[in-house]
């Protein structure tokens, strides 16, 4: 080792070049990898355990009834939520407009251009 050059052991600050992922600590990388592996494993197990083939066998007391037509399905799951959204939005707008008439704040004050303030000496 030459004089003047001191070698720093691994793990000290500035001992190795910085990479783009150095903003995350090594513990954070390990925790993220562990969480990702856990999430992937859990998802895989849920997919394997919930086999769609078991949906074909009927349970005791299962009486599904008749299915919905295309028009009934669209009405129930598309048009009805849109209508409910529009009704609620309309009620909110009506309530908001009646509130603005009584609002005594500066949002309802109109000013004239060139108006001068009264100054008392």
Secondary structure, 3 states (H helix, E strand, C coil): CCCCCCCCCCCCCCCCCCCHHHHCCHHHHHHHHHHHHHHHHHHHHHHHHCCHHHHHCCCCCCCCCCCCCHHHHHHHHHHHHHHHHHHHHHHHHHHHHHHHHCCCCHHHCCCCCCCCCCCCC
